[in-house]
């Protein structure tokens, strides 16, 4: 029985909303219940948004006081939806076709930032100029170098409640024009706080108002040099200094993205044109008194109170739609890995070739694309499942391949343009990325306590602070007479002649790229002449979080404890794990260390059969209820001491885990089994567990150093082998090796009614010398030909992402435990929790989208991909036999007729898919894991079936009559 889809989400991050219930007001959405990121609950947090959201809730920040609250979506109405060039969108959650935003036209309603006087009518962003001269993250140019502003020290002029003015120096841009309240002034004024602007100590009041902000010093990291320079000339361009202050600021030229000047609610602007301001009745407010405490201060800053956004969209079919109300679109958050748009570079991958092409059009419903090859300018209609649009897919797992730059460029990228007749040196369609942060940027901010009780900022931030403070202290003093204290960073103009750097604004279907140059001109250049500048802010965030967080890895804190995310329950809570075992079913205690042993896997296998232990040589009860029968029961009931999970209902098992990264807490092996493979002859070819004489040279860990086989290691291995012999389901084969007790190989046949049905999945295993104190290491043999992962938890480079293997953070019941976990549990975890009916929901954070329209569409497309790719696994296993499993695979697919079954089922699915369209609702109601195929899926599957049919034909013709 299927579930009714949840109502679609109403809001997304950065949506501007209006509260329709008292107290009325406007705000911006900061969090949504369907966001992929979950915030850990922080006890007694001052931020009310830091708690897990329930379905239908949003976290909103309200204007103008920035108060925050989590409320139901039904309390709000959508006012505006924000997009930027390069963003992707859909018309609704059920839509398959997606669009890319080409341009945005944003209009705003404004009011004076200080007086609150409103401006009538809507005003386009083209008449606005950001009120701040510079922002952290802005790019600047000096002497052919591109740099990025890392920090700003500025001075704010504040009007106090009594009317007087005071200058407040600050590091980090805490204040903005129009800010008002008792928190405007710092709690402990610095020594430079009082200047000639005011002679008495001020006291904070609710009327304190910021009137002006001026940067006085900046820190800049210089990232890359002009790529059009001759090498000898570039060598003479030394890296510019780190700090700029006062009049030195005028040496810098500012480059901003075209989207930076767009109106956003709450942001501050001035009007570019004085005549435009006069025509609309805009006049500055004046504060202070002539000749008293700094004189008069004029404020022309405006604040955006409301916006409306219109966009130009390029749809995948090549049509452009202009001036589309942004509210009629939704952000496309979970972009399919095969999605591409006209003008995108792709690599068309087949088993016979890899060719660079440019997308002309895409039929999203059919999952086909018309591409133009760069080598001969011909076009072809292909399946998108055969396209790599990103260049991030490794085919052999080599570090060199994983480090390659991605394909092409995207709208909004900042790029260097190489001169005519030269190239970027990369092989199409890759585009190099340059722009390394200087080492000082990664310095962790610290504050030092001085003996006098004061605190100072250390490091480069302290240097910048001291530079800014020295300027602030000098104002109005005799020492400042005749000294220029201020300067301004100028926006770059055509006169600066910078024609070697710009921003990508469009992609042409002939493969060329449109670039808005810094000199205000537009150039259309070949991709080969472009090098992309990497945003230093992205680098800084990656350094801050580290790579381990991106894939859910965890590490201990200073006390040795581990913070672990409970993905599937507890309201998304974070809990502290101290490594202590829970009481319950465990392995018998195994002594750590011990003398090295010369025992081999053959010795272990011999003792496994005789019921003896390596450490004593005599039979004894080790506390494990091991069934010595040849065949396992239909539903495996593992020995209590193995710590295998309890058994759920078939409905729970067939729907897959709440998060596929988890190891099993409950698995129904009977529900997950493949079609019957049983053999009456226990000496037949389908032996679930065997110890072979030698490890195969094609084993992923064959070249690894042989693990030290200690007494504890071999004793544990003895128990593991006995459990595998008695309890493996018939759809899993395991091979161990006499000469390498530290290696294993397992073959898992894809479970019935999943996208993986009848396909072979091979994983190589390594037991290091610390086993079982450390989990086994797994390497998945991916045979996707670089066309993407077959499962979210099975990586193309071989990684198997699973809690029990320590490659994903799970709770302590899911993580590997020497006392509770077993190899059998690891093998069955992959079959039961990874190779599931709806693998898309194995992706972290996607479980919450189950029974939603978005989840339905994405899951259907992912399952199709998994099915098509896994048919190729059958071909790979038959064409290039795996050492140690050749006879078993041949027996299953040829002699038992499984290959013919695979071909027949795939042909039937193709024929069924061509009869007529099946709606997503009908697909959801179907009990089949893959109820239909798109045209693109059928196209790629047909290529594979042709190869499989040739294999079957060759086998049939070679088998003598009367044999099987």
RAJO-V872972 format. One record per residue. N is the residue number from 1. RES is the residue in one small letter. PSI is psi in whole degrees, -180 to 180 (999 if undefined). Layout:
# RAJO-V872972
N:RES:PSI, N:RES:PSI
This chain:
# RAJO-V872972
1:x:130, 2:x:157, 3:x:153, 4:x:131, 5:x:142, 6:x:157, 7:x:141, 8:x:155, 9:x:143, 10:x:-30, 11:x:160, 12:x:165, 13:x:140, 14:x:4, 15:x:138, 16:x:126, 17:x:159, 18:x:131, 19:x:123, 20:x:-2, 21:x:152, 22:x:143, 23:x:130, 24:x:159, 25:x:179, 26:x:154, 27:x:179, 28:x:138, 29:x:125, 30:x:-30, 31:x:147, 32:x:153, 33:x:-25, 34:x:4, 35:x:148, 36:x:-25, 37:x:138, 38:x:137, 39:x:133, 40:x:139, 41:x:132, 42:x:116, 43:x:132, 44:x:33, 45:x:142, 46:x:-15, 47:x:112, 48:x:-11, 49:x:-11, 50:x:65, 51:x:154, 52:x:141, 53:x:146, 54:x:156, 55:x:133, 56:x:5, 57:x:153, 58:x:150, 59:x:124, 60:x:140, 61:x:125, 62:x:149, 63:x:150, 64:x:0, 65:x:-2, 66:x:24, 67:x:151, 68:x:147, 69:x:146, 70:x:125, 71:x:163, 72:x:148, 73:x:-29, 74:x:-11, 75:x:-1, 76:x:157, 77:x:145, 78:x:129, 79:x:-45, 80:x:154, 81:x:129, 82:x:133, 83:x:161, 84:x:156, 85:x:134, 86:x:-19, 87:x:152, 88:x:150, 89:x:169, 90:x:165, 91:x:-34, 92:x:175, 93:x:-24, 94:x:-15, 95:x:145, 96:x:-38, 97:x:140, 98:x:160, 99:x:161, 100:x:136, 101:x:123, 102:x:-44, 103:x:161, 104:x:135, 105:x:111, 106:x:127, 107:x:149, 108:x:153, 109:x:134, 110:x:160, 111:x:160, 112:x:134, 113:x:-25, 114:x:-50, 115:x:-21, 116:x:8, 117:x:124, 118:x:152, 119:x:128, 120:x:161, 121:x:171, 122:x:143, 123:x:129, 124:x:154, 125:x:-22, 126:x:-20, 127:x:2, 128:x:151, 129:x:129, 130:x:134, 131:x:-37, 132:x:135, 133:x:-42, 134:x:159, 135:x:155, 136:x:132, 137:x:-14, 138:x:147, 139:x:142, 140:x:159, 141:x:139, 142:x:125, 143:x:48, 144:x:11, 145:x:142, 146:x:127, 147:x:169, 148:x:134, 149:x:122, 150:x:-31, 151:x:153, 152:x:137, 153:x:126, 154:x:174, 155:x:133, 156:x:137, 157:x:123, 158:x:131, 159:x:123, 160:x:168, 161:x:-30, 162:x:-3, 163:x:-17, 164:x:166, 165:x:146, 166:x:147, 167:x:128, 168:x:108, 169:x:143, 170:x:147, 171:x:128, 172:x:5, 173:x:49, 174:x:-33, 175:x:154, 176:x:153, 177:x:133, 178:x:-14, 179:x:138, 180:x:140, 181:x:173, 182:x:-11, 183:x:6, 184:x:-45, 185:x:143, 186:x:149, 187:x:-35, 188:x:98, 189:x:134, 190:x:170, 191:x:-29, 192:x:7, 193:x:-46, 194:x:129, 195:x:-170, 196:x:-8, 197:x:-24, 198:x:142, 199:x:-12, 200:x:151, 201:x:123, 202:x:155, 203:x:136, 204:x:144, 205:x:159, 206:x:-16, 207:x:-2, 208:x:127, 209:x:134, 210:x:127, 211:x:-27, 212:x:147, 213:x:131, 214:x:124, 215:x:138, 216:x:-17, 217:x:147, 218:x:155, 219:x:130, 220:x:132, 221:x:126, 222:x:119, 223:x:-38, 224:x:158, 225:x:158, 226:x:119, 227:x:-5, 228:x:-5, 229:x:147, 230:x:147, 231:x:-39, 232:x:-37, 233:x:-42, 234:x:-34, 235:x:-24, 236:x:-11, 237:x:93, 238:x:152, 239:x:130, 240:x:167, 241:x:167, 242:x:-38, 243:x:144, 244:x:135, 245:x:159, 246:x:-132, 247:x:-18, 248:x:-23, 249:x:-28, 250:x:-11, 251:x:-22, 252:x:144, 253:x:130, 254:x:134, 255:x:124, 256:x:151, 257:x:154, 258:x:-23, 259:x:-12, 260:x:-27, 261:x:9, 262:x:144, 263:x:135, 264:x:140, 265:x:131, 266:x:-14, 267:x:158, 268:x:138, 269:x:165, 270:x:165, 271:x:133, 272:x:-40, 273:x:123, 274:x:-38, 275:x:-36, 276:x:-41, 277:x:-43, 278:x:-41, 279:x:-25, 280:x:16, 281:x:29, 282:x:123, 283:x:147, 284:x:155, 285:x:148, 286:x:136, 287:x:155, 288:x:-171, 289:x:144, 290:x:124, 291:x:3, 292:x:127, 293:x:49, 294:x:-6, 295:x:-151, 296:x:144, 297:x:124, 298:x:134, 299:x:119, 300:x:10, 301:x:137, 302:x:152, 303:x:140, 304:x:123, 305:x:-26, 306:x:149, 307:x:159, 308:x:136, 309:x:133, 310:x:139, 311:x:157, 312:x:127, 313:x:133, 314:x:112, 315:x:162, 316:x:-26, 317:x:2, 318:x:-8, 319:x:146, 320:x:134, 321:x:123, 322:x:153, 323:x:55, 324:x:131, 325:x:122, 326:x:-27, 327:x:-18, 328:x:-1, 329:x:163, 330:x:149, 331:x:141, 332:x:98, 333:x:-48, 334:x:75, 335:x:132, 336:x:141, 337:x:-16, 338:x:-1, 339:x:137, 340:x:167, 341:x:161, 342:x:133, 343:x:-14, 344:x:141, 345:x:140, 346:x:163, 347:x:117, 348:x:113, 349:x:119, 350:x:174, 351:x:-18, 352:x:-23, 353:x:165, 354:x:117, 355:x:139, 356:x:135, 357:x:165, 358:x:131, 359:x:133, 360:x:-52, 361:x:161, 362:x:133, 363:x:97, 364:x:-38, 365:x:-40, 366:x:-14, 367:x:45, 368:x:158, 369:x:141, 370:x:120, 371:x:153, 372:x:121, 373:x:139, 374:x:-24, 375:x:-31, 376:x:5, 377:x:19, 378:x:161, 379:x:156, 380:x:144, 381:x:122, 382:x:167, 383:x:137, 384:x:-20, 385:x:-14, 386:x:4, 387:x:140, 388:x:105, 389:x:-4, 390:x:-31, 391:x:17, 392:x:4, 393:x:123, 394:x:142, 395:x:-21, 396:x:1, 397:x:6, 398:x:145, 399:x:-35, 400:x:-41, 401:x:-36, 402:x:-23, 403:x:1, 404:x:151, 405:x:155, 406:x:173, 407:x:141, 408:x:-161, 409:x:169, 410:x:154, 411:x:135, 412:x:-11, 413:x:140, 414:x:134, 415:x:154, 416:x:142, 417:x:121, 418:x:153, 419:x:159, 420:x:142, 421:x:-3, 422:x:167, 423:x:174, 424:x:-5, 425:x:-2, 426:x:160, 427:x:129, 428:x:143, 429:x:22, 430:x:147, 431:x:124, 432:x:151, 433:x:131, 434:x:165, 435:x:72, 436:x:136, 437:x:144, 438:x:152, 439:x:-34, 440:x:-22, 441:x:-32, 442:x:2, 443:x:133, 444:x:129, 445:x:133, 446:x:157, 447:x:131, 448:x:141, 449:x:130, 450:x:159, 451:x:-28, 452:x:6, 453:x:-7, 454:x:168, 455:x:148, 456:x:151, 457:x:133, 458:x:174, 459:x:-160, 460:x:-29, 461:x:-35, 462:x:-39, 463:x:-46, 464:x:-40, 465:x:-44, 466:x:-38, 467:x:-48, 468:x:-40, 469:x:-35, 470:x:-36, 471:x:-43, 472:x:-40, 473:x:-30, 474:x:-19, 475:x:132, 476:x:4, 477:x:160, 478:x:-31, 479:x:-22, 480:x:-5, 481:x:125, 482:x:5, 483:x:128, 484:x:119, 485:x:-17, 486:x:153, 487:x:168, 488:x:138, 489:x:123, 490:x:144, 491:x:144, 492:x:146, 493:x:175, 494:x:-29, 495:x:-20, 496:x:-16, 497:x:27, 498:x:96, 499:x:15, 500:x:9, 501:x:142, 502:x:-167, 503:x:133, 504:x:126, 505:x:-19, 506:x:159, 507:x:128, 508:x:148, 509:x:-6, 510:x:3, 511:x:-9, 512:x:167, 513:x:134, 514:x:127, 515:x:128, 516:x:105, 517:x:160, 518:x:-23, 519:x:16, 520:x:-2, 521:x:164, 522:x:132, 523:x:145, 524:x:115, 525:x:155, 526:x:152, 527:x:-30, 528:x:-17, 529:x:20, 530:x:137, 531:x:133, 532:x:140, 533:x:126, 534:x:131, 535:x:122, 536:x:-28, 537:x:-37, 538:x:-41, 539:x:-43, 540:x:-40, 541:x:-40, 542:x:-40, 543:x:-36, 544:x:-44, 545:x:-32, 546:x:153, 547:x:-27, 548:x:-26, 549:x:-24, 550:x:-26, 551:x:15, 552:x:13, 553:x:158, 554:x:163, 555:x:163, 556:x:160, 557:x:-171, 558:x:-26, 559:x:3, 560:x:-4, 561:x:164, 562:x:129, 563:x:122, 564:x:137, 565:x:127, 566:x:96, 567:x:-37, 568:x:-5, 569:x:-175, 570:x:24, 571:x:24, 572:x:24, 573:x:155, 574:x:137, 575:x:157, 576:x:130, 577:x:120, 578:x:8, 579:x:-1, 580:x:142, 581:x:145, 582:x:155, 583:x:154, 584:x:-161, 585:x:129, 586:x:162, 587:x:156, 588:x:145, 589:x:138, 590:x:128, 591:x:139, 592:x:155, 593:x:-135, 594:x:167, 595:x:151, 596:x:147, 597:x:153, 598:x:5, 599:x:144, 600:x:177, 601:x:-28, 602:x:-39, 603:x:-42, 604:x:-44, 605:x:-39, 606:x:-47, 607:x:-31, 608:x:-39, 609:x:-33, 610:x:-11, 611:x:20, 612:x:164, 613:x:146, 614:x:-29, 615:x:-21, 616:x:-26, 617:x:5, 618:x:154, 619:x:134, 620:x:159, 621:x:114, 622:x:12, 623:x:9, 624:x:125, 625:x:90, 626:x:126, 627:x:114, 628:x:2, 629:x:153, 630:x:-47, 631:x:142, 632:x:160, 633:x:163, 634:x:-47, 635:x:116, 636:x:126, 637:x:92, 638:x:159, 639:x:144, 640:x:-38, 641:x:-16, 642:x:-21, 643:x:25, 644:x:156, 645:x:165, 646:x:175, 647:x:125, 648:x:-175, 649:x:164, 650:x:-33, 651:x:-41, 652:x:-41, 653:x:-40, 654:x:-23, 655:x:-10, 656:x:174, 657:x:162, 658:x:-27, 659:x:120, 660:x:-4, 661:x:-3, 662:x:148, 663:x:164, 664:x:137, 665:x:-16, 666:x:132, 667:x:136, 668:x:99, 669:x:-35, 670:x:-38, 671:x:-25, 672:x:0, 673:x:158, 674:x:178, 675:x:157, 676:x:126, 677:x:11, 678:x:149, 679:x:135, 680:x:-33, 681:x:114, 682:x:-12, 683:x:11, 684:x:-180, 685:x:-24, 686:x:76, 687:x:121, 688:x:-35, 689:x:128, 690:x:151, 691:x:114, 692:x:158, 693:x:-43, 694:x:146, 695:x:140, 696:x:146, 697:x:-18, 698:x:8, 699:x:137, 700:x:-28, 701:x:18, 702:x:-38, 703:x:-3, 704:x:158, 705:x:137, 706:x:127, 707:x:145, 708:x:120, 709:x:90, 710:x:171, 711:x:-44, 712:x:-38, 713:x:-49, 714:x:-34, 715:x:-42, 716:x:-39, 717:x:-37, 718:x:-46, 719:x:-40, 720:x:-44, 721:x:-41, 722:x:-39, 723:x:-42, 724:x:-40, 725:x:-36, 726:x:-25, 727:x:-1, 728:x:135, 729:x:158, 730:x:-12, 731:x:10, 732:x:125, 733:x:142, 734:x:136, 735:x:128, 736:x:173, 737:x:135, 738:x:-40, 739:x:-11, 740:x:86, 741:x:-14, 742:x:-2, 743:x:146, 744:x:162, 745:x:134, 746:x:145, 747:x:123, 748:x:126, 749:x:129, 750:x:135, 751:x:154, 752:x:146, 753:x:42, 754:x:166, 755:x:-13, 756:x:8, 757:x:128, 758:x:2, 759:x:147, 760:x:133, 761:x:119, 762:x:131, 763:x:129, 764:x:146, 765:x:146, 766:x:129, 767:x:113, 768:x:177, 769:x:-17, 770:x:-2, 771:x:136, 772:x:13, 773:x:-26, 774:x:151, 775:x:159, 776:x:151, 777:x:135, 778:x:147, 779:x:115, 780:x:131, 781:x:97, 782:x:128, 783:x:48, 784:x:0, 785:x:29, 786:x:17, 787:x:24, 788:x:167, 789:x:145, 790:x:-16, 791:x:145, 792:x:-24, 793:x:0, 794:x:102, 795:x:153, 796:x:-30, 797:x:1, 798:x:-11, 799:x:138, 800:x:114, 801:x:105, 802:x:140, 803:x:-43, 804:x:-20, 805:x:-1, 806:x:14, 807:x:6, 808:x:146, 809:x:118, 810:x:176, 811:x:172, 812:x:-22, 813:x:-17, 814:x:-22, 815:x:162, 816:x:136, 817:x:130, 818:x:-28, 819:x:-30, 820:x:-24, 821:x:162, 822:x:164, 823:x:-41, 824:x:-42, 825:x:-40, 826:x:-44, 827:x:-47, 828:x:-29, 829:x:-42, 830:x:-44, 831:x:-38, 832:x:-26, 833:x:-10, 834:x:-50, 835:x:72, 836:x:174, 837:x:-36, 838:x:77, 839:x:-21, 840:x:-33, 841:x:-4, 842:x:-21, 843:x:135, 844:x:137, 845:x:-4, 846:x:-17, 847:x:-35, 848:x:-16, 849:x:4, 850:x:140, 851:x:21, 852:x:161, 853:x:-42, 854:x:-45, 855:x:-38, 856:x:-48, 857:x:-50, 858:x:-39, 859:x:-41, 860:x:-45, 861:x:-38, 862:x:-41, 863:x:-37, 864:x:-47, 865:x:-46, 866:x:-40, 867:x:-48, 868:x:-46, 869:x:-39, 870:x:-21, 871:x:-33, 872:x:-25, 873:x:-36, 874:x:-47, 875:x:-45, 876:x:-41, 877:x:-30, 878:x:-34, 879:x:-39, 880:x:88, 881:x:142, 882:x:130, 883:x:132, 884:x:-11, 885:x:11, 886:x:-51, 887:x:-37, 888:x:-44, 889:x:-43, 890:x:-43, 891:x:-45, 892:x:-49, 893:x:-31, 894:x:-60, 895:x:-38, 896:x:-2, 897:x:15, 898:x:-32, 899:x:-43, 900:x:-37, 901:x:-43, 902:x:-46, 903:x:-45, 904:x:-44, 905:x:-39, 906:x:-42, 907:x:-41, 908:x:-38, 909:x:-39, 910:x:-46, 911:x:-42, 912:x:-39, 913:x:-26, 914:x:-7, 915:x:-42, 916:x:166, 917:x:143, 918:x:123, 919:x:161, 920:x:-34, 921:x:-41, 922:x:-38, 923:x:-39, 924:x:-37, 925:x:-22, 926:x:147, 927:x:-7, 928:x:142, 929:x:-38, 930:x:89, 931:x:-22, 932:x:168, 933:x:149, 934:x:169, 935:x:-38, 936:x:-40, 937:x:-43, 938:x:-36, 939:x:-47, 940:x:-38, 941:x:-37, 942:x:-40, 943:x:-43, 944:x:-41, 945:x:-36, 946:x:-44, 947:x:-41, 948:x:-40, 949:x:-35, 950:x:-39, 951:x:-45, 952:x:-41, 953:x:-42, 954:x:-39, 955:x:-44, 956:x:-42, 957:x:-22, 958:x:-13, 959:x:125, 960:x:150, 961:x:137, 962:x:-3, 963:x:165, 964:x:999
